Amino acid sequence: MNTAFAETLSAALLVLVLACAVVRPFGWPEAVVAVPAAGLLIVTGAIPLGDAADEVAQLAPVVGFLAAVLVLAQLCDDEGLFQACGAWMARTAAGRPRRLLAQVFVAASAITAVLSLDATVVLLTPVVFATAARLGARPKPHVYACTHLSNTASLLLPVSNLTNLLAFAASGLSFTRFAALMLLPWAAAIAVEYVVFRRFFASDLDAGAQAPAVAEPPRLPKFALVTVGCTLAGFVLTSAVGVDPAWAALGGALALAVRALLRRRTTPRALLSAASVPFLAFVLALGIVVRAVVDNGLDEALGHLIPEGTGLLELLALAALAAVLANVINNLPAVLVLLPLAAPSGAGAVLAVLLGVNIGPNLTYAGSLATLLWRRIVHAHDAEVELKEFTRLGVYTVPASLVTAVLALWVSLTVIGGG
């Protein structure tokens, strides 16, 4: 195929795929447009079939990991984990909205890190709505915290975000070293977000609330908690012995799934739905489309913008570039584009890209698929998200948290080392 035409077709289809993922016309799943777009690029020769197959093979373990984590999170919800979390927040907030905000930050940060950002958006956000209503508190600060932390708090572990899984595979780091290097940036970015939220939503937090009536606390789902703990330990162990951590995620999901099936608390169809197969197909198709765009000229264009080295200024430049690109074309395509270009500079450069694509999307609606999903959940609760307010909050949080996180990453690389 003519190079110029291949470049134009690839770019046009990427824009179409992303636009349909944002708008979701007629309620279609994202894969309805993405899969045919990938097929068209293969048929027309914009990307050779062998290259497309290589991309799918590279993404397949990551997609399998994501499916297992999604099922694990849904089964934890079925066991009552999120209900217990909401009861804890309502009981210990004692009618104080500022304390409730702190608890939402703690819960959302932990859930995002361990069970992925999808669990925070899909499962915790409705719980936060219900908890705020139970206390008579204004929900906006706490609900906004869910979407911001689904992005920012996903920095800690390779399992916290699909972008993390891709970066983990490209970094060459072990599970524990990845977590060690990202611990300080994770904590620093969350701290900045918390400070900004307390000031930005001061009037909502000062509006007051009421202590809930004393009630019997829900049963703590011990089996789910133990399973999650064992799964995390499995991530560390499998990484240490050179086995794909996806097997540990599969083991945790199977343990809860078998128990739930035997007790008739779920069905095979429900488990398949929890795995979100259409979204997994979308990820694979999007990978092919992005690969076509990169191979047809984008890599050369961005290659001139990628700084060499992992000094503080280089890390800041990489993170800023990743944040801008995430808000232009969404964070998942952005990380697929930037990782091959940043990987030759080492793990530090890969992690800087990750900071940009995880923190940056808090600036706009289209920055991440999680934010788009969160917006639909908010609308389902008859609440509104004002574009101006969302963007203004992003302007206050994103630059400050991104710079602080990059500084923290530079310190971690200096102290721990990126090898």
Stockholm file with secondary structure:
# STOCKHOLM 1.0

chainA/1-419         MNTAFAETLSAALLVLVLACAVVRPFGWPEAVVAVPAAGLLIVTGAIPLGDAADEVAQLAPVVGFLAAVLVLAQLCDDEGLFQACGAWMARTAAGRPRRLLAQVFVAASAITAVLSLDATVVLLTPVVFATAARLGARPKPHVYACTHLSNTASLLLPVSNLTNLLAFAASGLSFTRFAALMLLPWAAAIAVEYVVFRRFFASDLDAGAQAPAVAEPPRLPKFALVTVGCTLAGFVLTSAVGVDPAWAALGGALALAVRALLRRRTTPRALLSAASVPFLAFVLALGIVVRAVVDNGLDEALGHLIPEGTGLLELLALAALAAVLANVINNLPAVLVLLPLAAPSGAGAVLAVLLGVNIGPNLTYAGSLATLLWRRIVHAHDAEVELKEFTRLGVYTVPASLVTAVLALWVSLTVIGGG
#=GR chainA/1-419 SS CCHHHHHHHHHHHHHHHHHHHHHCGGGCCTHHHHHHHHHHHHHHTSSCHHHHHHHHHHHHHHHHHHHHHHHHHHHHHHTTHHHHHHHHHHHHHTTCHHHHHHHHHHHHHHHHHHHCHHHIIIIIHHHHHHHHHHHTCCSHHHHHHHHHHHHHGGGSSTTSCHHHHHHHHHHCCCHHHHHHHHHHHHHHHHHHHHHHHHHHTHHHHTTCCCCCCCCCCCCCCHHHHHHHHHHHHHHHHHHHTTCCTHHHHHHHHHHHHHHHHHTTSCCHHHHHHHTTHHHHHHHHHHHHHHHHHIIIIIHHHHHTTSCSSCSHHHHHHHHHHHHHHHHHHCHHHHHHHHHHHHGGGCHHHHHHHHHHHHHGGGGSGGGCHHHHHHHHHHHHTTCCCCHHHHHHHHHHHHHHHHHHHHHHHHHHHHHHCCC
#=GC SS_cons         CCHHHHHHHHHHHHHHHHHHHHHCGGGCCTHHHHHHHHHHHHHHTSSCHHHHHHHHHHHHHHHHHHHHHHHHHHHHHHTTHHHHHHHHHHHHHTTCHHHHHHHHHHHHHHHHHHHCHHHIIIIIHHHHHHHHHHHTCCSHHHHHHHHHHHHHGGGSSTTSCHHHHHHHHHHCCCHHHHHHHHHHHHHHHHHHHHHHHHHHTHHHHTTCCCCCCCCCCCCCCHHHHHHHHHHHHHHHHHHHTTCCTHHHHHHHHHHHHHHHHHTTSCCHHHHHHHTTHHHHHHHHHHHHHHHHHIIIIIHHHHHTTSCSSCSHHHHHHHHHHHHHHHHHHCHHHHHHHHHHHHGGGCHHHHHHHHHHHHHGGGGSGGGCHHHHHHHHHHHHTTCCCCHHHHHHHHHHHHHHHHHHHHHHHHHHHHHHCCC
//
